[in-house]
Every structure is written in C-alpha cells, then in structure tokens.
Amino acid sequence: MNIRAPVLDAKAFTCVAALAACVLLSGPVQAEERIVTLKVSVNTAGLDVGQPAGARQLYGRLQHAANLVCGRGMRVGLQAVDDFAGCVESAIGEAVRSAHLPQLTMAYMSTHTLQQATAHGVDVAALVAAK
C-alpha cells in the first residue's frame, strides 16, 4: 500500500482522501495491471478547523471527497474498487490521521468506535488525555 500524505496545518490544509488503491491491492495483482493512487485535495477556505463547527464541516468535505475517490466518479479507465464502504472508511481514517487536528478527530470519533480509529491509525490518545 502506497499512501502519500502532505504535512498539514490549520491554515493551509490539504488533505489526502485517496486510498482507493489500497482496496485494489487487496486482490491478486496480474502482470498487466497498474496500481494507481488517487488523491483529492480538500479545501478549508472559510473554515475555522480549530472550532467544532468548522471541524464538522471539514469532516463532511472529507466524506464527500472519499465518496468521489472510491466511487465511479473518478474511474475513467480504472477498475472499480471491490469494497466501496471499506475504501471510504480507509480514506476518511487516513485523512483524519494525517491532519492531526483535535477537533477533526473529535468529529470523526462521533461516528466511529475506538477500534475503528485505532485500525486507521487515528491518534485518540491526545483526546483521552484532554478529557
């Protein structure tokens, strides 16, 4: 699995929501297949991601980007992923993990379990310590 994620900060947030290729890697690879990684940048213009409302809006944008990447919308000439839901969960989890934004992590944790967060490498230790 090849995942490239940029360093993120709250001002110039560019998030990787493109893990569709990891689903393609789960099956046997034939010699003529080419594995690709899809990326979508998520715009944070007008959002204060340090506040709960801004983080929830950003989380919604991440969900939309993951649906685009994992769905048929960005698949011209590419094989569809076998597990759409798993692809979306992986993409969102990776984006939240790479962002390192506490409010975004809290928005993610409102819809996911600790086990799901751990499986995607989302750091919840800082949230637990803050409570």
C-alpha positions as CSV (number, residue, x, y, z in Angstrom):
1,M,0.0,0.0,0.0
2,N,1.4,3.3,-1.1
3,I,-0.1,6.3,0.6
4,R,1.4,9.8,0.3
5,A,0.1,12.4,2.7
6,P,1.3,16.1,2.9
7,V,2.2,17.7,6.1
8,L,-0.9,19.5,7.3
9,D,-1.6,22.7,9.3
10,A,-4.7,24.5,10.1
11,K,-4.1,27.4,7.8
12,A,-3.2,25.7,4.6
13,F,-4.9,22.4,4.9
14,T,-4.6,20.0,2.1
15,C,-5.9,16.6,2.9
16,V,-5.3,13.3,1.2
17,A,-8.5,11.4,0.8
18,A,-7.4,8.9,-1.8
19,L,-6.9,5.4,-0.6
20,A,-8.9,3.7,-3.3
21,A,-5.7,2.0,-4.5
22,C,-5.4,0.1,-1.2
23,V,-8.5,-1.8,-2.0
24,L,-7.1,-2.7,-5.4
25,L,-4.0,-4.0,-3.6
26,S,-6.1,-6.5,-1.5
27,G,-6.7,-8.8,-4.5
28,P,-4.1,-10.7,-6.6
29,V,-2.1,-8.4,-8.9
30,Q,-1.7,-9.6,-12.5
31,A,1.3,-8.7,-14.6
32,E,-0.5,-6.3,-16.9
33,E,-2.2,-4.4,-14.0
34,R,-1.0,-0.9,-13.0
35,I,-1.9,0.2,-9.4
36,V,-2.7,3.9,-9.1
37,T,-3.2,6.1,-6.1
38,L,-6.0,8.7,-6.4
39,K,-5.8,12.0,-4.5
40,V,-8.2,14.7,-3.9
41,S,-7.4,18.0,-2.1
42,V,-10.0,19.2,0.3
43,N,-10.4,23.0,0.5
44,T,-10.6,24.5,4.0
45,A,-11.3,28.1,2.8
46,G,-13.7,29.8,5.2
47,L,-13.4,27.1,7.9
48,D,-12.1,27.6,11.4
49,V,-11.0,24.0,11.8
50,G,-10.0,24.7,15.4
51,Q,-13.7,25.1,16.3
52,P,-16.2,22.2,16.5
53,A,-18.4,23.6,13.7
54,G,-15.6,24.1,11.3
55,A,-14.2,20.7,12.0
56,R,-17.6,19.1,11.3
57,Q,-17.8,21.0,8.0
58,L,-14.3,19.8,7.1
59,Y,-15.3,16.2,8.1
60,G,-18.3,16.5,5.7
61,R,-16.0,17.6,2.9
62,L,-13.7,14.7,3.6
63,Q,-16.6,12.3,3.4
64,H,-17.6,13.8,0.0
65,A,-14.0,13.5,-1.3
66,A,-13.8,9.9,-0.2
67,N,-17.0,9.1,-1.9
68,L,-15.7,10.7,-5.1
69,V,-12.4,8.8,-5.0
70,C,-13.9,5.4,-4.1
71,G,-16.9,5.7,-6.3
72,R,-17.2,5.5,-10.1
73,G,-17.0,9.3,-10.4
74,M,-13.2,9.3,-10.8
75,R,-12.7,6.0,-12.5
76,V,-12.2,6.6,-16.2
77,G,-10.4,3.6,-17.4
78,L,-9.8,2.2,-13.9
79,Q,-11.3,-0.9,-12.4
80,A,-13.8,-0.2,-9.7
81,V,-12.9,-1.0,-6.1
82,D,-14.4,-4.2,-4.7
83,D,-15.3,-2.8,-1.2
84,F,-16.7,0.7,-1.6
85,A,-17.5,1.1,2.1
86,G,-14.1,-0.1,3.2
87,C,-12.4,2.2,0.7
88,V,-14.4,5.2,2.1
89,E,-13.6,4.3,5.7
90,S,-9.9,3.9,4.9
91,A,-9.8,7.2,3.0
92,I,-11.5,9.1,5.8
93,G,-9.5,7.5,8.5
94,E,-6.2,8.2,6.7
95,A,-7.2,11.8,6.1
96,V,-8.2,12.4,9.8
97,R,-5.0,10.6,10.9
98,S,-2.7,12.7,8.7
99,A,-4.4,16.0,9.6
100,H,-3.5,15.8,13.3
101,L,-6.4,18.3,14.2
102,P,-8.0,17.6,17.6
103,Q,-11.4,19.0,16.6
104,L,-11.5,17.0,13.4
105,T,-10.6,13.8,15.4
106,M,-13.5,14.6,17.7
107,A,-15.8,14.9,14.7
108,Y,-14.5,11.5,13.4
109,M,-15.0,9.9,16.8
110,S,-18.6,11.0,17.0
111,T,-19.3,8.5,14.2
112,H,-16.6,5.8,14.8
113,T,-15.5,3.5,17.5
114,L,-12.2,3.4,19.2
115,Q,-11.4,0.2,17.4
116,Q,-12.1,1.8,14.0
117,A,-10.0,4.7,14.9
118,T,-7.1,2.5,16.0
119,A,-7.4,0.4,12.9
120,H,-6.9,3.5,10.7
121,G,-4.1,4.9,12.9
122,V,-6.2,7.9,14.2
123,D,-4.5,9.2,17.4
124,V,-7.1,9.4,20.1
125,A,-4.6,9.4,23.0
126,A,-4.5,13.2,23.0
127,L,-8.3,13.4,23.1
128,V,-8.4,11.0,26.0
129,A,-5.7,12.9,27.9
130,A,-7.6,16.2,27.3
131,K,-10.8,14.9,28.9
